[in-house]
């Protein structure tokens, strides 16, 4: 896990690896001030901590919304439904820690590579078809914000469709 690698997660979000150890992945994240917001999600086996370095970040955790500014921090416990976005007019930077690291950097790399392959929507977010194989592969690191009994079969169908569409380029399921 090379320190210094940068991954584009969507048009408005970039992460650069600062610390990569089994127990901790720390990145510096940058969010552009864009009108679209990311999807609600959770991390089944990981805790996160965000500390805003500059700008403004709106964080919604389990339905509770708060605005963070430089010097503010928030902890997101494992399995909490959450999303965050730049709610200001200037770019936002934050230190973002994930514990334990698990395969989070691999998840970031997979998202970045799928975007590079042109599998994003008009905002650079992965389409459901291109995201499904990645979400199945990295299910300990990232889960969409719908109940697992709904998500699992939907992701299985979409991942199979992705293999048909992208062939060898689709992530393994």
Secondary structure by P-SEA (a helix, b strand, c coil): ccccccccccccbbbbbccccccbbbbbcccccccccccbbbbccbbbbbbbccbbbbbbcccbbbbbcccbbbbbccccccccccccccbbbbbbbbccccaaaaaaaaaaaaaaacccccccccccccaaaaaaaacccccccccaaaaaaaaaaaaaaaaaacccccccc
